[in-house]
């Protein structure tokens, strides 16, 4: 129980306010909290997918850094482009995904699902460090 | 908005830096002309693949539009390459 609510109940117990007044106060308290929750900023939608690779000298042909920034719009457009895959090719894609342990039907990816996915990507962060190279994938 | 310029910058470890501003709007104009010339073939391809040609073209346009803001930087011992789509 929070402090404001307890104070109202204490006033009621002390007889300083009656039950109707206590009810009105508690209702007003709940309404003010509801409006402040509604005013809270919605979670930020990520605009870019960022891939940063920092390979050290002992990796491949020498040290290299890669920094790629891809607009989320491009991901959206790319997934929508997936709807244009002919049915036969789609079956092949699904079969290849299944072979690699990804039981996904690409025809089931809908723009609504994609929006939900992108909204959740705000907290997405992958960090891989194998001693020779660091890979970081995140959204910003 | 459709990207209008791409900047390609190449900085070799020894040598002059090359910085190119590529006017993408010219590429889009060429693509429009090419699309009009090849429209019968595109239509036939869409019919064979059982696709709506308007949906297909619109999806491609969306991809081009969404390319704005893409940024690729590769830094290697031999050279640094930066590609920006504005």
Backbone of each chain as ProteinMPNN parsed JSONL, in Angstrom:
{"seq_chain_A": "XXXXXXXXXXXXXXXXXXXXXXXXXXXXXXXXXXXXXXXXXXXXXXXXXXXXXXXXXXXXXXXXXXXXXXXXXXXXXXXXXXXXXXXXXXXXXXXXXXXXXXXXXXXXXXXXXXXXXXXXXXXXXXXXXXXXXXXXXXXX", "coords_chain_A": {"N_chain_A": [[0.843, -1.192, 0.0], [0.558, 2.231, -0.878], [1.975, 5.411, 0.219], [0.25, 7.709, 0.103], [-2.328, 6.614, -0.065], [-2.402, 5.257, 2.38], [-2.278, 7.434, 4.116], [-4.764, 8.639, 3.68], [-6.428, 6.631, 4.621], [-5.652, 6.65, 7.287], [-6.588, 9.16, 8.061], [-9.276, 8.664, 7.848], [-9.55, 6.672, 9.785], [-8.937, 8.125, 12.043], [-11.138, 9.656, 12.186], [-11.232, 12.104, 11.016], [-12.059, 12.498, 8.439], [-14.967, 11.426, 6.588], [-16.37, 8.27, 5.332], [-17.318, 8.644, 2.704], [-15.853, 10.872, 1.853], [-13.304, 9.826, 2.015], [-13.468, 7.864, 0.038], [-13.842, 9.475, -2.226], [-11.398, 10.815, -2.278], [-9.587, 8.71, -2.655], [-10.417, 7.81, -5.153], [-9.835, 10.084, -6.682], [-7.098, 10.099, -6.404], [-6.371, 7.739, -7.754], [-7.22, 8.434, -10.346], [-5.512, 10.576, -10.977], [-3.093, 9.261, -11.042], [-3.543, 7.51, -13.168], [-3.731, 9.292, -15.339], [-1.147, 10.333, -15.337], [0.276, 8.083, -16.03], [-0.664, 7.724, -18.591], [0.433, 9.946, -19.795], [3.064, 9.282, -19.927], [6.021, 8.808, -21.875], [5.836, 6.905, -24.908], [7.509, 3.78, -25.689], [10.565, 4.213, -27.434], [10.743, 4.059, -30.935], [12.908, 2.101, -32.822], [15.125, 3.412, -35.33], [17.199, 2.696, -36.931], [19.122, -0.189, -37.868], [22.072, -1.36, -36.603], [25.261, -2.578, -37.391], [28.293, -3.432, -36.139], [31.557, -4.266, -36.651], [34.613, -5.201, -35.368], [37.511, -6.25, -36.191], [40.436, -7.732, -35.055], [44.105, -7.677, -35.403], [44.874, -10.326, -35.609], [42.996, -11.654, -37.066], [41.8, -13.112, -39.953], [42.765, -11.402, -42.859], [43.942, -9.274, -41.654], [43.699, -6.306, -39.506], [40.433, -4.942, -39.361], [37.636, -2.805, -39.735], [34.168, -2.605, -39.626], [31.27, -0.831, -40.227], [27.979, -0.663, -40.332], [24.969, 0.861, -41.16], [21.629, 0.409, -41.272], [18.563, 1.509, -42.475], [15.473, 1.043, -40.738], [13.257, 1.205, -42.285], [14.074, 0.087, -44.634], [14.28, -2.578, -43.963], [11.612, -3.123, -43.503], [10.573, -2.67, -46.079], [11.957, -4.64, -47.421], [10.956, -7.004, -46.305], [8.34, -6.808, -47.15], [8.798, -7.076, -49.807], [9.291, -9.725, -49.888], [6.832, -10.853, -50.159], [6.502, -11.019, -52.812], [7.754, -13.223, -53.686], [7.626, -15.988, -55.786], [5.323, -18.779, -55.51], [6.507, -21.36, -55.819], [9.227, -20.856, -55.423], [9.081, -19.934, -52.848], [8.427, -22.198, -51.426], [10.83, -23.558, -51.68], [12.511, -21.868, -50.258], [11.387, -22.067, -47.708], [11.885, -24.785, -47.25], [14.679, -24.814, -47.225], [15.13, -23.24, -44.983], [13.983, -24.854, -43.019], [15.72, -27.033, -43.134], [17.933, -25.888, -41.985], [17.212, -25.695, -39.414], [15.301, -23.782, -38.843], [12.127, -23.464, -38.47], [10.261, -21.83, -40.243], [7.656, -20.204, -41.952], [7.808, -18.291, -44.673], [5.742, -17.046, -45.977], [3.985, -16.449, -44.038], [4.799, -14.192, -42.77], [3.721, -11.147, -41.91], [2.971, -7.636, -42.493], [1.982, -6.506, -40.09], [2.983, -8.205, -38.104], [5.63, -7.67, -38.472], [5.839, -4.992, -37.71], [5.379, -5.198, -34.961], [7.576, -6.726, -34.286], [9.672, -4.956, -34.947], [9.163, -2.897, -33.148], [9.804, -4.173, -30.785], [12.47, -4.477, -31.139], [13.877, -2.402, -30.103], [15.211, -2.857, -27.697], [17.035, -4.652, -28.464], [20.148, -6.22, -28.568], [23.185, -7.442, -29.505], [26.185, -8.848, -28.58], [29.249, -10.005, -29.489], [32.282, -11.428, -28.7], [35.172, -12.848, -29.541], [37.773, -12.752, -28.838], [39.504, -12.272, -30.979], [37.928, -10.811, -32.663], [35.303, -8.388, -32.502], [31.846, -8.263, -32.498], [29.0, -6.362, -32.905], [25.597, -5.969, -32.738], [22.898, -3.906, -32.945], [20.04, -1.778, -32.264], [19.078, 1.572, -33.054]], "CA_chain_A": [[0.0, 0.0, 0.0], [1.438, 3.39, -0.951], [1.896, 6.375, 1.337], [-0.932, 8.585, -0.026], [-3.516, 5.828, 0.272], [-2.339, 4.995, 3.818], [-2.607, 8.671, 4.822], [-6.222, 8.81, 3.575], [-7.051, 5.661, 5.537], [-5.371, 7.125, 8.644], [-7.526, 10.269, 8.31], [-10.59, 8.024, 8.032], [-9.514, 5.971, 11.075], [-8.935, 9.145, 13.103], [-12.432, 10.32, 12.187], [-11.116, 13.463, 10.478], [-12.899, 12.498, 7.225], [-15.892, 10.292, 6.601], [-16.112, 7.235, 4.318], [-17.54, 9.215, 1.359], [-14.709, 11.734, 1.517], [-12.153, 8.943, 1.778], [-13.654, 7.231, -1.272], [-13.591, 10.491, -3.268], [-9.952, 11.084, -2.309], [-8.891, 7.554, -3.25], [-10.744, 7.828, -6.594], [-9.068, 11.178, -7.292], [-5.691, 9.661, -6.408], [-6.229, 6.77, -8.846], [-7.376, 9.126, -11.638], [-4.299, 11.366, -11.268], [-2.029, 8.292, -11.413], [-3.864, 6.993, -14.504], [-3.381, 10.285, -16.356], [0.317, 10.463, -15.427], [0.754, 6.916, -16.771], [-0.976, 7.941, -20.005], [1.351, 10.967, -20.304], [4.421, 8.757, -20.019], [6.388, 8.629, -23.284], [5.81, 5.536, -25.409], [8.867, 3.328, -25.975], [11.114, 4.775, -28.667], [10.832, 3.112, -32.052], [14.244, 2.176, -33.431], [15.116, 3.889, -36.717], [18.263, 2.052, -37.7], [19.798, -1.395, -37.386], [23.5, -1.05, -36.719], [26.161, -3.732, -37.261], [29.664, -2.943, -35.982], [32.528, -5.363, -36.547], [35.976, -4.716, -35.129], [38.38, -7.435, -36.241], [41.811, -7.404, -34.676], [45.172, -8.028, -36.355], [45.012, -11.772, -35.742], [41.796, -12.21, -37.681], [41.774, -13.047, -41.414], [43.877, -10.756, -43.554], [44.455, -8.124, -40.918], [42.663, -5.577, -38.782], [39.407, -4.31, -40.195], [36.453, -2.324, -39.009], [32.993, -2.457, -40.485], [30.197, -0.134, -39.534], [26.86, -0.612, -41.277], [23.723, 1.383, -40.591], [20.547, 0.102, -42.216], [17.285, 2.051, -41.988], [14.416, 0.056, -40.483], [12.354, 1.278, -43.434], [14.584, -0.842, -45.648], [13.884, -3.92, -43.509], [10.167, -3.244, -43.759], [10.367, -2.808, -47.529], [12.511, -5.937, -47.804], [10.015, -8.073, -45.919], [7.18, -6.712, -48.051], [9.259, -7.617, -51.089], [9.206, -11.178, -49.74], [5.504, -11.285, -50.61], [6.547, -11.204, -54.26], [8.435, -14.481, -54.026], [6.657, -16.942, -56.347], [4.98, -19.88, -54.593], [7.489, -22.458, -55.905], [10.472, -20.411, -54.777], [8.784, -19.812, -51.415], [8.544, -23.554, -50.866], [12.267, -23.871, -51.597], [13.055, -21.062, -49.155], [10.911, -22.694, -46.466], [12.59, -26.066, -47.08], [16.064, -24.501, -46.836], [15.083, -22.766, -43.593], [13.723, -26.028, -42.167], [16.965, -27.819, -43.087], [18.867, -25.211, -41.086], [16.648, -25.649, -38.066], [14.411, -22.627, -38.648], [10.831, -23.848, -39.032], [9.536, -20.58, -40.494], [6.992, -20.094, -43.244], [7.982, -16.866, -45.033], [4.47, -16.468, -46.425], [3.232, -16.059, -42.838], [5.294, -12.916, -42.237], [2.808, -10.077, -42.309], [3.444, -6.318, -42.055], [1.627, -6.273, -38.676], [3.974, -8.941, -37.298], [6.907, -6.981, -38.638], [5.805, -3.78, -36.873], [5.548, -5.643, -33.579], [8.974, -7.154, -34.164], [10.541, -3.775, -34.965], [8.966, -2.188, -31.873], [10.522, -4.903, -29.734], [13.908, -4.454, -31.416], [14.491, -1.278, -29.393], [16.095, -3.363, -26.639], [17.834, -5.73, -29.056], [21.58, -5.932, -28.514], [23.988, -8.667, -29.565], [27.617, -8.584, -28.43], [30.053, -11.224, -29.603], [33.709, -11.123, -28.602], [35.884, -14.135, -29.471], [39.186, -12.472, -28.589], [40.098, -11.715, -32.201], [37.006, -9.859, -33.29], [34.105, -8.031, -31.743], [30.7, -7.986, -33.359], [27.91, -5.795, -32.119], [24.392, -5.693, -33.534], [21.92, -3.24, -32.076], [19.142, -0.834, -32.932], [19.202, 2.923, -32.478]], "C_chain_A": [[0.886, 1.252, 0.0], [1.095, 4.431, 0.114], [0.628, 7.23, 1.301], [-2.202, 7.864, 0.403], [-3.571, 5.566, 1.783], [-2.746, 6.249, 4.618], [-4.122, 8.925, 4.813], [-6.927, 7.875, 4.553], [-6.812, 6.054, 7.002], [-6.339, 8.251, 9.041], [-8.915, 9.723, 8.585], [-10.654, 7.355, 9.411], [-9.576, 6.96, 12.238], [-10.262, 9.897, 13.173], [-12.365, 11.734, 11.652], [-11.881, 13.611, 9.166], [-13.844, 11.315, 7.32], [-15.605, 9.364, 5.424], [-16.288, 7.784, 2.905], [-16.348, 10.058, 0.92], [-13.466, 10.884, 1.205], [-12.248, 8.296, 0.397], [-13.346, 8.206, -2.401], [-12.092, 10.748, -3.417], [-9.184, 9.947, -2.995], [-9.161, 7.497, -4.757], [-9.917, 8.892, -7.316], [-7.588, 10.797, -7.411], [-5.437, 8.693, -7.576], [-6.304, 7.438, -10.204], [-6.11, 9.898, -11.995], [-3.146, 10.439, -11.676], [-2.257, 7.755, -12.82], [-3.457, 7.972, -15.577], [-1.874, 10.438, -16.48], [0.908, 9.266, -16.167], [0.498, 7.086, -18.266], [-0.028, 8.962, -20.624], [2.765, 10.44, -20.5], [4.778, 8.501, -21.477], [6.358, 7.166, -23.691], [7.235, 5.089, -25.738], [9.318, 3.783, -27.368], [11.209, 3.701, -29.748], [12.219, 3.214, -32.66], [14.16, 2.596, -34.894], [16.14, 3.168, -37.581], [18.712, 0.75, -37.039], [21.286, -1.176, -37.628], [24.31, -2.327, -36.517], [27.58, -3.179, -37.223], [30.575, -4.147, -35.78], [33.911, -4.745, -36.371], [36.892, -5.943, -35.046], [39.809, -7.017, -35.955], [42.813, -7.898, -35.695], [45.257, -9.541, -36.585], [43.863, -12.429, -36.47], [41.855, -12.022, -39.198], [43.012, -12.377, -41.973], [44.394, -9.522, -42.825], [43.35, -7.372, -40.229], [41.672, -4.907, -39.739], [38.255, -3.878, -39.313], [35.323, -2.151, -40.007], [31.89, -1.826, -39.654], [29.054, 0.05, -40.532], [25.62, -0.11, -40.544], [22.616, 1.2, -41.632], [19.242, 0.688, -41.677], [16.255, 0.935, -41.787], [13.404, 0.038, -41.634], [12.752, 0.258, -44.498], [14.235, -2.288, -45.267], [12.405, -4.155, -43.8], [9.914, -3.505, -45.247], [10.864, -4.174, -48.001], [11.563, -7.068, -47.478], [8.782, -8.039, -46.82], [7.528, -7.264, -49.432], [9.18, -9.147, -51.072], [7.863, -11.718, -50.197], [5.487, -11.548, -52.112], [7.242, -12.494, -54.667], [7.389, -15.449, -54.588], [6.491, -18.161, -55.436], [6.016, -21.004, -54.607], [8.783, -22.092, -55.183], [10.278, -20.314, -53.259], [8.928, -21.168, -50.722], [10.014, -23.941, -50.686], [12.912, -23.12, -50.429], [12.668, -21.692, -47.815], [11.664, -23.989, -46.173], [14.031, -25.817, -46.614], [16.125, -24.02, -45.39], [14.89, -23.928, -42.627], [14.989, -26.866, -42.007], [17.963, -27.214, -42.11], [18.284, -24.983, -39.693], [15.771, -24.45, -37.788], [13.06, -22.96, -39.266], [9.93, -22.625, -39.254], [8.907, -20.626, -41.874], [7.021, -18.624, -43.646], [6.674, -16.226, -45.493], [3.63, -15.987, -45.242], [3.711, -14.744, -42.237], [4.42, -11.798, -42.792], [3.348, -8.728, -41.815], [3.132, -6.019, -40.584], [2.64, -6.948, -37.751], [5.3, -8.204, -37.303], [6.966, -5.729, -37.749], [6.036, -4.13, -35.411], [7.005, -6.008, -33.327], [9.894, -5.939, -34.07], [10.401, -2.977, -33.664], [9.774, -2.848, -30.757], [12.039, -4.847, -29.92], [14.635, -3.322, -30.69], [15.491, -1.734, -28.337], [17.046, -4.44, -27.151], [19.318, -5.343, -29.062], [22.344, -7.261, -28.508], [25.456, -8.268, -29.502], [28.359, -9.902, -28.516], [31.523, -10.816, -29.571], [34.455, -12.455, -28.46], [37.388, -13.93, -29.254], [39.894, -11.864, -29.776], [39.221, -10.624, -32.8], [35.81, -9.609, -32.37], [33.003, -7.702, -32.736], [29.583, -7.458, -32.469], [26.751, -5.473, -33.076], [23.372, -5.063, -32.593], [21.056, -2.288, -32.9], [19.273, 0.537, -32.279], [18.132, 3.853, -33.065]], "O_chain_A": [[1.842, 1.34, 0.77], [0.079, 4.341, 0.803], [0.001, 7.456, 2.336], [-3.036, 8.409, 1.126], [-4.636, 5.641, 2.395], [-3.441, 6.164, 5.63], [-4.689, 9.369, 5.812], [-7.885, 8.259, 5.223], [-7.668, 5.82, 7.856], [-6.836, 8.305, 10.166], [-9.643, 10.236, 9.435], [-11.66, 7.45, 10.115], [-10.177, 6.683, 13.276], [-10.492, 10.677, 14.097], [-13.318, 12.498, 11.803], [-12.305, 14.712, 8.813], [-13.58, 10.338, 8.021], [-14.714, 9.629, 4.617], [-15.518, 7.446, 2.006], [-15.894, 9.975, -0.221], [-12.7, 11.17, 0.285], [-11.255, 8.189, -0.322], [-12.697, 7.858, -3.387], [-11.579, 10.882, -4.528], [-8.273, 10.175, -3.791], [-8.269, 7.18, -5.544], [-9.375, 8.657, -8.396], [-6.923, 11.133, -8.391], [-4.437, 8.803, -8.286], [-5.562, 7.079, -11.118], [-5.674, 9.892, -13.146], [-2.333, 10.78, -12.536], [-1.309, 7.563, -13.581], [-2.907, 7.579, -16.606], [-1.358, 10.647, -17.578], [1.92, 9.401, -16.855], [1.299, 6.668, -19.101], [0.291, 8.882, -21.811], [3.578, 11.08, -21.166], [3.938, 8.029, -22.243], [6.79, 6.291, -22.94], [8.086, 5.927, -26.035], [8.557, 3.74, -28.335], [11.687, 2.592, -29.51], [12.665, 4.314, -32.984], [13.246, 2.192, -35.613], [15.976, 3.043, -38.795], [18.682, 0.612, -35.817], [21.699, -0.845, -38.739], [24.065, -3.074, -35.569], [28.02, -2.528, -38.171], [30.385, -4.94, -34.859], [34.317, -3.873, -37.139], [37.029, -6.576, -34.0], [40.324, -6.065, -36.542], [42.442, -8.465, -36.722], [45.674, -9.978, -37.658], [43.769, -13.657, -36.487], [41.95, -10.892, -39.676], [44.143, -12.718, -41.626], [45.226, -8.796, -43.371], [42.182, -7.743, -40.343], [42.049, -4.38, -40.785], [37.947, -4.497, -38.294], [35.514, -1.613, -41.097], [31.62, -2.239, -38.526], [29.166, 0.839, -41.471], [25.274, -0.588, -39.464], [22.67, 1.765, -42.724], [18.856, 0.397, -40.545], [16.185, -0.003, -42.581], [12.782, -0.984, -41.922], [11.909, -0.346, -45.162], [13.934, -3.112, -46.13], [12.0, -5.218, -44.271], [9.168, -4.408, -45.627], [10.259, -4.79, -48.879], [11.382, -7.986, -48.278], [8.246, -9.078, -47.205], [6.687, -7.834, -50.127], [9.022, -9.779, -52.115], [7.749, -12.883, -50.577], [4.585, -12.208, -52.628], [7.312, -12.822, -55.851], [6.375, -15.704, -53.939], [7.402, -18.524, -54.691], [6.37, -21.542, -53.558], [9.354, -22.893, -54.442], [11.2, -20.579, -52.488], [9.459, -21.281, -49.617], [10.396, -24.559, -49.692], [13.747, -23.666, -49.709], [13.495, -21.833, -46.914], [12.034, -24.269, -45.033], [14.538, -26.509, -45.732], [17.057, -24.353, -44.658], [15.525, -23.997, -41.574], [15.301, -27.347, -40.917], [18.742, -27.931, -41.482], [18.796, -24.186, -38.907], [15.516, -24.125, -36.629], [12.866, -22.759, -40.465], [8.956, -22.423, -38.528], [9.543, -21.035, -42.846], [6.341, -17.799, -43.036], [6.512, -15.009, -45.411], [2.685, -15.218, -45.413], [3.101, -14.233, -41.298], [4.395, -11.548, -43.997], [4.093, -8.678, -40.836], [3.919, -5.359, -39.905], [3.094, -6.368, -36.765], [5.996, -8.122, -36.291], [7.987, -5.441, -37.124], [6.787, -3.454, -34.708], [7.588, -5.652, -32.303], [10.785, -5.892, -33.222], [11.382, -2.449, -33.141], [10.349, -2.175, -29.902], [12.799, -5.129, -28.994], [15.865, -3.286, -30.665], [16.502, -1.071, -28.109], [17.771, -5.063, -26.375], [19.681, -4.257, -29.513], [22.164, -8.09, -27.616], [25.911, -7.438, -30.29], [28.128, -10.808, -27.715], [31.948, -9.951, -30.336], [34.391, -13.109, -27.419], [38.178, -14.85, -29.468], [40.786, -11.032, -29.611], [39.712, -9.647, -33.365], [35.381, -10.466, -31.596], [33.21, -6.955, -33.692], [29.269, -8.031, -31.426], [26.927, -4.791, -34.086], [23.032, -5.641, -31.56], [21.322, -2.036, -34.075], [19.549, 0.639, -31.083], [18.072, 5.03, -32.707]]}, "seq_chain_B": "XXXXXXXXXXXXXXXXXXXXXXXXXXXXXXXXXXXXXXXXXXXXXXXXXXXXXXXXXXXXXXXXXXXXXXXXXXXXXXXXXXXXXX", "coords_chain_B": {"N_chain_B": [[11.188, 9.997, -48.635], [12.609, 9.648, -51.856], [15.98, 8.583, -52.249], [18.457, 10.878, -53.349], [21.129, 11.343, -53.754], [24.226, 9.612, -53.66], [27.081, 9.102, -51.746], [30.302, 8.153, -52.315], [33.228, 7.242, -50.877], [36.63, 6.712, -51.086], [39.512, 5.876, -49.473], [42.643, 5.205, -49.925], [45.413, 3.552, -48.236], [47.887, 4.48, -49.011], [48.033, 7.096, -50.989], [45.823, 9.141, -53.016], [42.779, 10.533, -51.782], [39.594, 9.543, -52.84], [36.576, 10.952, -53.645], [33.302, 10.605, -54.395], [30.351, 11.987, -55.645], [27.412, 10.672, -56.326], [24.842, 11.209, -58.506], [21.872, 10.071, -57.763], [19.344, 10.568, -58.705], [19.52, 10.685, -61.43], [19.982, 8.045, -62.007], [17.546, 6.974, -61.208], [15.897, 8.171, -63.1], [16.861, 6.957, -65.427], [16.155, 4.335, -64.817], [13.379, 4.531, -64.835], [12.894, 5.07, -67.545], [13.986, 2.728, -68.646], [12.308, 0.854, -67.428], [9.875, 1.515, -68.637], [10.452, 0.856, -71.291], [10.932, -1.852, -71.047], [8.516, -2.736, -70.111], [6.538, -4.491, -71.347], [7.844, -6.977, -71.152], [8.182, -7.15, -68.39], [5.542, -7.285, -67.591], [4.785, -9.745, -68.727], [6.495, -11.46, -67.318], [5.485, -11.09, -64.746], [2.933, -12.127, -65.075], [3.526, -14.796, -65.592], [4.708, -15.506, -63.17], [2.54, -15.185, -61.605], [1.927, -12.739, -60.319], [0.847, -9.548, -59.135], [1.491, -6.94, -61.269], [1.54, -4.213, -60.573], [1.711, -4.234, -57.787], [4.192, -5.444, -57.55], [5.91, -3.542, -58.753], [5.449, -1.347, -57.093], [6.399, -2.344, -54.673], [9.116, -2.542, -55.239], [9.724, 0.158, -55.655], [9.332, 1.073, -53.074], [11.463, -0.116, -51.774], [13.62, 1.259, -52.938], [13.063, 3.841, -52.023], [13.335, 3.472, -49.307], [16.002, 3.235, -48.981], [17.332, 5.53, -48.287], [19.473, 7.015, -45.954], [21.059, 4.901, -45.478], [24.191, 3.661, -44.488], [27.456, 2.726, -44.956], [30.505, 1.684, -43.774], [33.753, 0.678, -44.255], [36.747, -0.268, -42.975], [39.928, -1.055, -43.696], [43.351, -2.364, -43.714], [44.434, -1.698, -46.214], [42.722, 0.179, -47.379], [40.11, 2.602, -46.812], [36.653, 2.524, -47.094], [33.76, 4.3, -47.698], [30.288, 4.423, -47.929], [27.515, 6.333, -48.502], [24.076, 6.862, -48.5], [21.988, 9.379, -49.388]], "CA_chain_B": [[11.594, 10.594, -49.915], [13.564, 8.808, -52.599], [17.34, 9.145, -52.124], [18.862, 11.589, -54.56], [22.594, 11.356, -53.91], [25.035, 8.642, -52.912], [28.477, 9.548, -51.629], [31.25, 7.037, -52.207], [34.537, 7.792, -50.519], [37.665, 5.677, -50.994], [40.762, 6.442, -48.948], [43.702, 4.186, -49.85], [46.399, 3.863, -47.19], [48.892, 5.318, -49.668], [47.465, 7.641, -52.22], [44.84, 10.227, -52.905], [41.415, 10.177, -51.403], [38.61, 9.722, -53.921], [35.247, 11.201, -53.096], [32.37, 10.727, -55.518], [28.94, 12.28, -55.367], [26.679, 10.053, -57.428], [23.447, 11.716, -58.558], [20.965, 8.918, -57.922], [18.124, 10.921, -59.439], [19.747, 10.303, -62.83], [19.79, 6.58, -62.066], [16.098, 6.712, -61.156], [15.337, 8.539, -64.407], [17.227, 5.878, -66.362], [15.348, 3.158, -64.473], [12.005, 4.765, -65.301], [12.908, 4.87, -69.006], [14.223, 1.298, -68.864], [11.086, 0.162, -67.003], [8.856, 1.721, -69.673], [10.843, 0.079, -72.482], [10.821, -3.291, -70.748], [7.234, -3.025, -69.454], [5.869, -5.726, -71.818], [8.528, -8.148, -70.581], [7.873, -7.181, -66.945], [4.148, -7.744, -67.496], [4.758, -11.195, -69.021], [7.152, -12.129, -66.182], [4.544, -11.059, -63.606], [1.836, -13.068, -65.371], [4.047, -16.165, -65.424], [4.917, -15.732, -61.732], [1.241, -14.934, -60.959], [2.063, -11.588, -59.424], [0.259, -8.3, -59.593], [2.636, -6.1, -61.669], [1.544, -2.94, -59.839], [2.243, -4.529, -56.442], [5.63, -5.713, -57.689], [6.618, -2.276, -59.017], [5.324, -0.518, -55.89], [7.305, -2.899, -53.659], [10.48, -2.156, -55.617], [9.862, 1.599, -55.393], [9.446, 1.225, -51.61], [12.841, -0.474, -51.4], [14.482, 2.374, -53.33], [12.781, 4.968, -51.127], [13.813, 3.148, -47.956], [17.477, 3.184, -48.931], [17.871, 6.789, -47.737], [19.967, 6.868, -44.582], [21.98, 3.758, -45.388], [25.572, 4.098, -44.297], [28.364, 1.575, -44.872], [31.909, 2.083, -43.627], [34.667, -0.467, -44.128], [38.104, 0.227, -42.741], [40.895, -2.157, -43.793], [44.712, -1.805, -43.792], [44.719, -1.159, -47.555], [41.884, 1.334, -47.729], [38.846, 2.81, -46.103], [35.586, 2.807, -48.061], [32.522, 4.76, -47.063], [29.173, 4.638, -48.866], [26.364, 6.945, -47.82], [22.944, 7.171, -49.377], [21.305, 10.54, -48.78]], "C_chain_B": [[12.676, 9.739, -50.561], [14.976, 9.407, -52.492], [17.809, 9.74, -53.45], [20.359, 11.523, -54.808], [23.206, 10.223, -53.096], [26.468, 9.174, -52.884], [29.345, 8.309, -51.441], [32.631, 7.641, -51.968], [35.528, 6.638, -50.353], [38.965, 6.346, -50.568], [41.807, 5.334, -48.88], [44.723, 4.57, -48.786], [47.544, 4.705, -47.75], [48.269, 5.843, -50.95], [46.397, 8.675, -51.932], [43.47, 9.714, -52.504], [40.475, 10.471, -52.572], [37.235, 9.894, -53.286], [34.29, 11.474, -54.261], [30.966, 11.035, -55.016], [28.168, 11.722, -56.56], [25.232, 10.552, -57.43], [22.472, 10.573, -58.823], [19.717, 9.276, -58.714], [18.278, 10.608, -60.927], [19.548, 8.797, -63.017], [18.298, 6.256, -62.066], [15.45, 7.044, -62.501], [15.627, 7.453, -65.441], [16.374, 4.635, -66.111], [13.908, 3.305, -64.953], [11.92, 4.507, -66.804], [13.047, 3.383, -69.335], [12.969, 0.484, -68.526], [9.989, 0.287, -68.051], [9.164, 0.882, -70.912], [10.596, -1.405, -72.25], [9.463, -3.677, -70.154], [6.512, -4.252, -70.019], [6.505, -6.983, -71.222], [8.207, -8.291, -69.09], [6.463, -7.736, -66.738], [4.065, -9.261, -67.715], [5.367, -11.978, -67.85], [6.211, -12.19, -64.984], [3.391, -12.034, -63.827], [2.297, -14.506, -65.153], [4.187, -16.486, -63.93], [3.636, -15.519, -60.919], [1.332, -13.834, -59.906], [1.323, -10.406, -60.015], [1.399, -7.355, -59.972], [2.701, -4.781, -60.905], [2.104, -3.125, -58.425], [3.749, -4.723, -56.508], [6.415, -4.41, -57.86], [6.597, -1.391, -57.78], [6.275, -1.013, -54.796], [8.752, -2.515, -53.956], [10.729, -0.675, -55.335], [10.06, 1.832, -53.9], [10.862, 0.897, -51.146], [13.786, 0.669, -51.741], [14.31, 3.556, -52.375], [13.412, 4.73, -49.756], [15.332, 3.136, -47.849], [18.089, 4.45, -48.333], [18.284, 6.58, -46.284], [20.916, 5.692, -44.414], [23.426, 4.262, -45.34], [26.46, 2.864, -44.116], [29.799, 2.086, -44.8], [32.754, 0.832, -43.432], [36.083, 0.086, -44.041], [39.052, -0.967, -42.714], [42.294, -1.556, -43.886], [44.995, -1.149, -45.148], [43.952, 0.116, -47.848], [40.674, 1.425, -46.812], [37.797, 3.196, -47.148], [34.329, 3.202, -47.287], [31.469, 4.974, -48.148], [28.004, 5.194, -48.06], [25.275, 7.221, -48.845], [22.122, 8.255, -48.696], [19.981, 10.791, -49.501]], "O_chain_B": [[13.541, 9.184, -49.884], [15.14, 10.619, -52.631], [17.584, 9.176, -54.52], [20.807, 11.636, -55.949], [22.759, 9.919, -51.99], [26.987, 9.638, -53.898], [29.137, 7.521, -50.518], [33.125, 8.443, -52.761], [35.294, 5.709, -49.579], [39.45, 7.267, -51.225], [41.864, 4.599, -47.895], [44.889, 5.746, -48.465], [48.105, 5.545, -47.045], [48.017, 5.083, -51.885], [46.114, 9.027, -50.786], [43.07, 8.603, -52.853], [40.563, 11.523, -53.206], [36.799, 9.067, -52.485], [34.452, 12.44, -55.005], [30.472, 10.41, -54.077], [28.264, 12.245, -57.671], [24.493, 10.34, -56.469], [22.276, 10.162, -59.966], [19.095, 8.407, -59.325], [17.299, 10.303, -61.607], [19.024, 8.339, -64.032], [17.837, 5.39, -62.81], [14.581, 6.319, -62.984], [14.757, 7.078, -66.227], [15.928, 3.969, -67.045], [13.293, 2.344, -65.416], [11.013, 3.826, -67.282], [12.331, 2.849, -70.181], [12.613, -0.452, -69.242], [9.267, -0.669, -68.332], [8.272, 0.277, -71.507], [10.119, -2.119, -73.132], [9.276, -4.821, -69.738], [5.919, -5.003, -69.244], [5.812, -7.925, -70.839], [7.989, -9.395, -68.591], [6.221, -8.543, -65.841], [3.368, -9.967, -66.986], [4.841, -13.013, -67.439], [6.139, -13.205, -64.291], [2.928, -12.686, -62.891], [1.564, -15.33, -64.605], [3.838, -17.577, -63.48], [3.643, -15.656, -59.696], [0.878, -13.985, -58.772], [1.188, -10.279, -61.232], [2.2, -6.992, -59.111], [3.79, -4.282, -60.619], [2.864, -2.292, -57.931], [4.492, -4.241, -55.652], [7.438, -4.196, -57.211], [7.598, -0.757, -57.447], [6.881, -0.214, -54.082], [9.519, -2.203, -53.046], [11.792, -0.294, -54.846], [10.856, 2.681, -53.5], [11.397, 1.542, -50.244], [14.654, 1.019, -50.942], [15.286, 4.189, -51.972], [13.947, 5.645, -49.13], [15.882, 3.038, -46.752], [19.247, 4.437, -47.916], [17.524, 6.031, -45.486], [21.505, 5.502, -43.35], [23.808, 5.175, -46.072], [26.229, 2.056, -43.217], [30.245, 2.833, -45.671], [32.489, 0.026, -42.54], [36.544, 0.81, -44.924], [38.983, -1.796, -41.806], [42.424, -0.353, -44.114], [45.717, -0.154, -45.217], [44.473, 1.028, -48.49], [40.285, 0.467, -46.145], [38.024, 4.077, -47.978], [33.908, 2.52, -46.353], [31.73, 5.625, -49.159], [27.568, 4.602, -47.073], [25.538, 7.75, -49.925], [21.627, 8.078, -47.583], [19.252, 11.718, -49.149]]}, "name": "protein", "num_of_chains": 2, "seq": "XXXXXXXXXXXXXXXXXXXXXXXXXXXXXXXXXXXXXXXXXXXXXXXXXXXXXXXXXXXXXXXXXXXXXXXXXXXXXXXXXXXXXXXXXXXXXXXXXXXXXXXXXXXXXXXXXXXXXXXXXXXXXXXXXXXXXXXXXXXXXXXXXXXXXXXXXXXXXXXXXXXXXXXXXXXXXXXXXXXXXXXXXXXXXXXXXXXXXXXXXXXXXXXXXXXXXXXXXXXXXXXXXX"}
